[in-house]
Amino acid sequence: QVQLVESGGGLVQAGGSLRLSCAASGSIFSINGMGWYRQAPGKQRELVATITSGGSTNYADSVKGRFTISRDNAKNTVYLQMNSLKPEDTAIYYCNALNGMGQLYWGQGNQVTVSS
C-alpha cells in the first residue's frame, strides 16, 4: 500500500504561482511513475503532468511551459510548480503513484482556485 498526502493548494490571482507537494509513504520502494491530474467542476479528471522514476516528464499541452513537475526521491515527494496561472486552471488537483504491479494510488485532492 502507498499513501499520498498532498499540500499547497489555495487561492491565487491570475498570473500568480502555486506549488503543490505530494508526499508518499508506505510501500514507496514499489513506486515507478508519479503524476498530477485535475478535475474541474462538471468535467472529467484530466492529466496534468507525469514523471517516471528516472525523471522523464510528460505534460498536457494546456500547461506546457507554465507548469513543472519534479521529484525528490530522498523525500519521496513529487512537486508541481504552477506559474502564470489562469482561471481555467481552477480545479481539484490529485497526485497519483503507480507501482510495479500496475496498482494506482491517489491522493485526497487539493483545491486550486485562480481568480481573474
MIDREN-418926 format. One line per 4 residues: number of its first residue (from 0); their letters; for each residue z, y, x of N, C-alpha, C, O, CB. Coordinates in Angstrom, 1 decimal. Glycine has a CB too. Layout:
residues N
NUM	A	Z:Y:X:Z:Y:X:Z:Y:X:Z:Y:X:Z:Y:X | ...;
***
This chain:
residues 116
0	QVQL	0.0:-1.2:0.8:0.0:0.0:0.0:0.0:1.2:0.9:0.6:1.3:1.9:1.2:0.0:-0.9 | -0.7:2.2:0.4:-0.8:3.5:1.0:-0.3:4.6:0.0:-0.7:4.6:-1.1:-2.2:3.9:1.6 | 0.6:5.5:0.5:1.0:6.6:-0.3:0.4:7.9:0.2:0.4:8.1:1.5:2.5:6.7:-0.4 | -0.1:8.7:-0.6:-0.7:10.0:-0.2:0.0:11.1:-0.9:0.2:11.1:-2.1:-2.2:10.0:-0.5;
4	VESG	0.5:12.1:-0.1:1.2:13.3:-0.7:0.4:14.5:-0.3:0.3:14.8:0.9:2.7:13.3:-0.2 | 0.0:15.3:-1.2:-0.8:16.5:-1.0:0.1:17.7:-1.1:1.1:17.8:-1.7:-2.0:16.6:-2.0 | -0.4:18.8:-0.4:0.2:20.1:-0.5:-0.8:21.2:-0.1:-1.8:20.9:0.4:1.5:20.2:0.5 | -0.4:22.4:-0.5:-1.2:23.5:0.0:-2.1:24.2:-1.0:-2.7:25.2:-0.7:-2.1:23.1:1.1;
8	GGLV	-2.1:23.7:-2.3:-2.9:24.4:-3.3:-2.3:25.7:-3.7:-1.2:26.1:-3.2:-3.1:23.5:-4.5 | -2.9:26.4:-4.7:-2.4:27.6:-5.2:-3.4:28.5:-5.8:-4.6:28.1:-6.1:-1.6:28.3:-4.2 | -3.1:29.8:-5.9:-4.0:30.8:-6.5:-4.4:31.7:-5.4:-3.6:32.2:-4.6:-3.2:31.6:-7.6 | -5.7:32.0:-5.3:-6.3:32.9:-4.3:-7.4:33.7:-4.9:-8.0:33.2:-5.9:-6.7:32.1:-3.1;
12	QAGG	-7.6:34.9:-4.4:-8.8:35.7:-4.9:-10.1:35.2:-4.3:-10.1:34.6:-3.2:-8.5:37.2:-4.5 | -11.1:35.4:-4.9:-12.5:35.1:-4.4:-12.7:35.7:-3.0:-12.3:36.8:-2.8:-13.6:35.6:-5.4 | -13.2:34.9:-2.1:-13.4:35.3:-0.7:-12.2:34.9:0.2:-12.3:35.0:1.4:-13.6:36.7:-0.7 | -11.1:34.4:-0.4:-10.0:34.1:0.3:-10.0:32.6:0.9:-11.0:32.0:0.7:-8.7:34.2:-0.5;
16	SLRL	-8.9:32.2:1.5:-8.9:30.9:2.1:-7.6:30.2:1.7:-6.6:30.8:1.4:-8.9:31.0:3.6 | -7.7:28.9:1.7:-6.5:28.0:1.5:-6.7:26.7:2.4:-7.9:26.4:2.7:-6.4:27.6:0.0 | -5.6:26.1:2.7:-5.7:24.9:3.5:-4.9:23.8:2.7:-3.7:24.0:2.4:-5.2:25.0:4.9 | -5.5:22.7:2.4:-4.9:21.6:1.8:-4.5:20.5:2.8:-5.3:20.3:3.8:-5.8:21.0:0.7;
20	SCAA	-3.4:19.9:2.6:-3.0:18.8:3.5:-2.7:17.6:2.7:-2.3:17.7:1.5:-1.7:19.2:4.3 | -2.9:16.4:3.3:-2.7:15.2:2.6:-2.0:14.2:3.7:-2.7:13.8:4.6:-4.0:14.6:2.0 | -0.8:13.9:3.5:0.0:13.1:4.4:0.0:11.6:3.9:0.4:11.4:2.7:1.4:13.6:4.7 | -0.4:10.7:4.7:-0.4:9.3:4.4:0.8:8.6:4.9:1.3:8.9:6.0:-1.7:8.6:4.8;
24	SGSI	1.3:7.6:4.2:2.4:6.8:4.6:2.2:5.4:4.1:1.4:5.1:3.2:3.8:7.4:4.2 | 3.0:4.4:4.6:2.8:3.1:4.2:1.9:2.3:5.1:2.1:2.4:6.3:2.2:3.0:2.7 | 1.0:1.6:4.6:0.1:0.7:5.5:-1.0:1.6:6.1:-2.2:1.3:5.8:-0.4:-0.4:4.6 | -0.6:2.6:6.8:-1.6:3.5:7.4:-2.5:2.9:8.4:-3.6:3.4:8.6:-0.9:4.7:7.9;
28	FSIN	-2.1:1.8:9.0:-2.9:1.2:10.0:-4.2:0.6:9.4:-5.2:0.4:10.1:-2.2:0.0:10.7 | -4.2:0.5:8.1:-5.4:-0.1:7.4:-6.4:0.9:7.0:-7.4:0.6:6.5:-4.9:-0.9:6.3 | -6.0:2.2:7.1:-6.9:3.2:6.6:-8.1:3.4:7.5:-8.1:3.5:8.7:-6.1:4.6:6.5 | -9.3:3.4:6.8:-10.5:3.8:7.5:-10.9:5.2:7.2:-10.5:6.1:7.9:-11.7:2.8:7.1;
32	GMGW	-11.6:5.4:6.1:-12.0:6.7:5.7:-11.0:7.5:4.8:-10.2:6.8:4.1:-13.4:6.7:5.0 | -11.0:8.8:4.9:-10.2:9.6:4.0:-11.1:10.7:3.5:-12.2:11.0:4.1:-9.0:10.2:4.7 | -10.8:11.3:2.4:-11.6:12.3:1.8:-10.9:13.1:0.8:-9.8:12.9:0.4:-12.8:11.7:1.2 | -11.7:14.2:0.3:-11.2:15.1:-0.7:-12.2:15.1:-1.8:-13.4:15.1:-1.6:-11.0:16.5:-0.1;
36	YRQA	-11.7:15.0:-3.0:-12.5:15.1:-4.3:-11.9:16.2:-5.1:-10.8:16.6:-4.9:-12.6:13.7:-5.0 | -12.7:16.7:-6.1:-12.1:17.7:-7.0:-12.6:17.4:-8.4:-13.7:16.8:-8.6:-12.5:19.1:-6.5 | -11.8:17.9:-9.4:-12.2:17.8:-10.8:-11.9:19.1:-11.5:-10.7:19.5:-11.6:-11.5:16.6:-11.4 | -12.9:19.7:-12.0:-12.8:20.9:-12.7:-12.6:20.6:-14.2:-13.0:19.5:-14.6:-14.0:21.9:-12.5;
40	PGKQ	-12.0:21.5:-15.0:-11.9:21.2:-16.5:-13.2:20.8:-17.1:-14.2:21.5:-17.0:-11.2:22.4:-17.2 | -13.2:19.7:-17.8:-14.4:19.3:-18.6:-15.5:18.7:-17.7:-16.6:18.4:-18.2:-14.9:20.4:-19.3 | -15.2:18.5:-16.4:-16.2:17.9:-15.5:-15.7:16.6:-14.9:-14.5:16.3:-14.9:-16.6:18.9:-14.5 | -16.7:15.9:-14.4:-16.3:14.6:-13.7:-15.8:15.0:-12.3:-16.1:16.0:-11.7:-17.5:13.7:-13.6;
44	RELV	-15.0:14.1:-11.8:-14.5:14.2:-10.4:-15.7:14.1:-9.4:-16.6:13.2:-9.6:-13.4:13.1:-10.0 | -15.7:15.0:-8.5:-16.8:15.0:-7.5:-16.4:15.0:-6.1:-15.3:15.5:-5.8:-17.7:16.2:-7.8 | -17.2:14.5:-5.2:-16.9:14.5:-3.8:-16.9:15.9:-3.2:-17.8:16.7:-3.6:-17.8:13.6:-3.0 | -16.0:16.2:-2.4:-16.0:17.5:-1.6:-16.3:17.2:-0.2:-17.2:17.8:0.4:-14.6:18.2:-1.7;
48	ATIT	-15.5:16.3:0.5:-15.8:16.0:1.9:-15.1:14.7:2.2:-14.1:14.3:1.6:-15.3:17.2:2.8 | -15.6:14.0:3.2:-15.0:12.8:3.7:-15.0:12.8:5.2:-15.8:13.5:5.9:-15.8:11.5:3.2 | -14.1:12.0:5.8:-14.1:11.9:7.2:-13.7:10.4:7.6:-12.8:9.8:7.0:-13.0:12.9:7.8 | -14.4:9.9:8.6:-14.1:8.5:8.9:-13.0:8.4:10.0:-12.6:9.5:10.5:-15.4:7.8:9.5;
52	SGGS	-12.6:7.3:10.3:-11.6:7.1:11.4:-12.1:7.6:12.7:-11.3:8.0:13.6:-11.1:5.7:11.5 | -13.4:7.6:12.9:-14.0:8.1:14.1:-14.2:9.5:14.1:-14.7:10.1:15.2:-15.2:7.3:14.4 | -14.0:10.2:13.0:-14.2:11.6:13.0:-15.5:12.1:12.4:-15.8:13.3:12.3:-14.1:12.2:14.3 | -16.4:11.2:11.9:-17.6:11.6:11.3:-17.3:12.2:9.9:-16.5:11.7:9.2:-18.6:10.5:11.2;
56	TNYA	-18.0:13.3:9.6:-17.7:14.0:8.4:-19.0:14.1:7.5:-20.1:14.0:7.9:-17.3:15.4:8.7 | -18.7:14.3:6.2:-19.8:14.5:5.2:-19.3:15.5:4.2:-18.1:15.4:3.8:-20.1:13.1:4.5 | -20.1:16.4:3.7:-19.8:17.4:2.8:-20.7:17.5:1.6:-21.9:17.2:1.7:-19.7:18.8:3.5 | -20.2:17.9:0.5:-21.0:18.2:-0.6:-21.8:19.5:-0.3:-21.3:20.3:0.4:-20.2:18.4:-1.9;
60	DSVK	-23.0:19.6:-0.8:-23.8:20.7:-0.5:-23.2:22.0:-0.9:-23.3:23.1:-0.2:-25.2:20.6:-1.2 | -22.4:22.0:-2.0:-21.8:23.2:-2.5:-20.7:23.8:-1.6:-20.3:24.9:-1.8:-21.2:22.9:-3.9 | -20.2:23.0:-0.7:-19.1:23.5:0.2:-19.5:23.6:1.6:-18.7:24.0:2.5:-17.9:22.6:0.0 | -20.7:23.1:2.0:-21.1:23.1:3.4:-21.1:24.6:3.9:-21.5:25.5:3.3:-22.5:22.6:3.5;
64	GRFT	-20.5:24.7:5.1:-20.5:26.0:5.8:-19.2:26.8:5.3:-18.9:27.8:6.0:-21.7:26.8:5.4 | -18.5:26.3:4.3:-17.3:27.0:3.9:-16.0:26.2:4.0:-15.0:26.7:4.3:-17.5:27.4:2.4 | -16.2:24.9:3.8:-15.0:24.0:3.9:-15.1:23.2:5.2:-16.2:22.8:5.6:-14.9:23.1:2.7 | -14.0:22.8:5.7:-13.9:21.9:6.9:-12.9:20.9:6.7:-11.7:21.2:6.4:-13.7:22.7:8.2;
68	ISRD	-13.3:19.6:6.8:-12.3:18.5:6.8:-11.9:18.1:8.2:-12.8:18.0:9.0:-12.9:17.3:5.9 | -10.7:17.8:8.4:-10.2:17.4:9.7:-9.1:16.4:9.5:-8.5:16.2:8.4:-9.8:18.6:10.6 | -8.8:15.7:10.6:-7.9:14.6:10.5:-7.0:14.6:11.8:-7.5:14.7:12.9:-8.6:13.2:10.3 | -5.7:14.5:11.6:-4.8:14.3:12.7:-4.2:12.9:12.6:-3.3:12.7:11.8:-3.6:15.4:12.6;
72	NAKN	-4.7:12.0:13.4:-4.3:10.6:13.3:-2.9:10.4:13.8:-2.2:9.5:13.3:-5.2:9.7:14.2 | -2.4:11.3:14.7:-1.0:11.2:15.1:0.0:11.5:14.0:1.1:10.9:13.9:-0.7:12.1:16.3 | -0.4:12.4:13.1:0.4:12.8:12.0:0.0:12.1:10.7:0.6:12.3:9.6:0.4:14.3:11.8 | -1.0:11.2:10.8:-1.5:10.5:9.6:-1.8:11.5:8.4:-1.5:11.3:7.3:-0.5:9.5:9.1;
76	TVYL	-2.5:12.6:8.8:-2.7:13.7:7.8:-4.2:14.1:7.9:-4.8:14.2:9.0:-1.8:14.9:8.1 | -4.7:14.4:6.7:-6.1:14.9:6.6:-5.9:16.3:6.0:-5.1:16.5:5.1:-7.0:14.0:5.8 | -6.8:17.2:6.5:-6.7:18.6:6.0:-8.1:19.0:5.4:-9.1:18.4:5.7:-6.4:19.5:7.2 | -8.0:20.0:4.6:-9.2:20.6:4.0:-9.0:22.1:4.1:-8.3:22.7:3.4:-9.5:20.1:2.6;
80	QMNS	-9.7:22.7:5.1:-9.7:24.2:5.3:-10.8:24.7:4.4:-12.0:24.4:4.5:-9.9:24.6:6.8 | -10.4:25.6:3.4:-11.4:26.2:2.5:-11.5:27.7:2.7:-10.5:28.4:2.5:-11.0:25.8:1.0 | -12.6:28.1:3.1:-12.9:29.6:3.3:-13.9:30.1:2.3:-14.6:29.3:1.7:-13.3:29.8:4.8 | -14.0:31.4:2.2:-14.9:32.0:1.3:-14.9:31.4:-0.1:-16.0:31.0:-0.6:-16.4:31.9:1.9;
84	LKPE	-13.7:31.2:-0.6:-13.6:30.5:-1.9:-14.3:31.3:-3.0:-14.3:32.5:-3.0:-12.1:30.3:-2.2 | -14.8:30.5:-3.9:-15.5:31.1:-5.1:-14.8:30.6:-6.4:-14.1:29.6:-6.4:-17.0:30.7:-5.1 | -14.9:31.4:-7.5:-14.3:30.9:-8.7:-14.7:29.5:-9.1:-13.9:28.8:-9.7:-14.6:31.9:-9.8 | -15.9:29.1:-8.8:-16.4:27.8:-9.2:-15.7:26.7:-8.3:-15.9:25.5:-8.6:-17.9:27.7:-9.0;
88	DTAI	-15.0:27.1:-7.3:-14.2:26.1:-6.6:-12.9:25.7:-7.3:-12.2:24.8:-6.8:-13.9:26.6:-5.2 | -12.6:26.4:-8.3:-11.4:26.1:-9.1:-11.4:24.7:-9.6:-12.3:24.3:-10.3:-11.2:27.1:-10.2 | -10.4:23.9:-9.3:-10.3:22.5:-9.7:-9.0:21.9:-9.3:-8.2:22.6:-8.5:-11.5:21.7:-9.1 | -8.7:20.7:-9.7:-7.7:19.9:-9.1:-8.3:19.1:-8.0:-9.3:18.5:-8.1:-7.0:19.0:-10.2;
92	YYCN	-7.7:19.3:-6.8:-8.2:18.6:-5.6:-7.4:17.4:-5.3:-6.1:17.4:-5.3:-8.2:19.6:-4.4 | -8.0:16.3:-5.1:-7.4:15.0:-4.8:-7.8:14.5:-3.4:-9.0:14.5:-3.1:-7.7:13.9:-5.9 | -6.9:14.0:-2.7:-7.3:13.3:-1.4:-7.3:11.8:-1.7:-6.6:11.3:-2.6:-6.3:13.6:-0.3 | -8.1:11.1:-0.9:-8.1:9.6:-1.1:-8.1:9.0:0.3:-8.5:9.6:1.3:-9.2:9.1:-2.0;
96	ALNG	-7.8:7.7:0.3:-7.9:6.9:1.5:-8.4:5.5:1.2:-8.1:4.9:0.2:-6.5:6.8:2.2 | -9.3:5.1:2.1:-10.0:3.8:1.9:-9.5:2.8:3.0:-9.7:3.2:4.2:-11.5:3.9:1.8 | -9.0:1.7:2.6:-8.6:0.7:3.7:-9.7:-0.3:4.0:-10.8:-0.3:3.4:-7.3:0.0:3.3 | -9.5:-1.1:5.0:-10.5:-2.1:5.4:-10.8:-3.1:4.4:-11.8:-3.8:4.6:-10.0:-2.7:6.7;
100	MGQL	-10.0:-3.3:3.4:-10.3:-4.3:2.3:-11.0:-3.7:1.2:-11.2:-4.3:0.2:-9.0:-4.9:1.9 | -11.4:-2.4:1.3:-12.1:-1.7:0.2:-11.2:-1.2:-0.9:-11.7:-0.8:-1.9:-13.1:-2.7:-0.4 | -9.9:-1.1:-0.6:-9.0:-0.6:-1.6:-8.9:0.9:-1.5:-8.8:1.4:-0.4:-7.6:-1.2:-1.5 | -8.9:1.6:-2.6:-8.9:3.1:-2.6:-7.6:3.6:-3.2:-7.2:3.1:-4.2:-10.1:3.6:-3.4;
104	YWGQ	-7.0:4.5:-2.5:-5.8:5.1:-2.9:-6.0:6.6:-3.1:-6.8:7.2:-2.4:-4.6:4.9:-1.9 | -5.3:7.2:-4.1:-5.4:8.6:-4.5:-4.1:9.3:-4.4:-3.0:8.7:-4.6:-6.0:8.7:-5.9 | -4.2:10.6:-4.0:-3.0:11.4:-4.0:-2.8:11.9:-5.5:-3.6:11.6:-6.4:-3.2:12.6:-3.1 | -1.8:12.7:-5.7:-1.4:13.1:-7.0:-2.2:14.3:-7.5:-2.1:14.6:-8.7:0.1:13.5:-7.0;
108	GNQV	-2.9:14.9:-6.7:-3.8:16.1:-7.1:-3.0:17.4:-6.9:-1.8:17.5:-7.0:-4.1:15.9:-8.6 | -3.8:18.4:-6.6:-3.2:19.7:-6.3:-4.2:20.8:-6.8:-5.4:20.8:-6.6:-3.1:19.9:-4.7 | -3.6:21.7:-7.6:-4.4:22.7:-8.3:-4.8:23.8:-7.3:-4.0:24.3:-6.6:-3.6:23.3:-9.5 | -6.1:24.1:-7.3:-6.6:25.3:-6.6:-7.3:26.2:-7.6:-8.2:25.7:-8.4:-7.6:24.8:-5.5;
112	TVSS	-6.8:27.4:-7.7:-7.4:28.4:-8.7:-7.9:29.6:-7.9:-7.2:30.2:-7.1:-6.4:28.8:-9.7 | -9.2:29.9:-8.1:-9.8:31.1:-7.4:-10.1:32.1:-8.5:-10.9:31.8:-9.4:-11.1:30.6:-6.6 | -9.5:33.3:-8.4:-9.8:34.3:-9.3:-10.9:35.2:-8.9:-11.1:35.4:-7.7:-8.5:35.1:-9.6 | -11.6:35.8:-9.8:-12.8:36.6:-9.5:-12.3:38.1:-9.4:-13.2:38.9:-9.1:-13.9:36.5:-10.5;
***
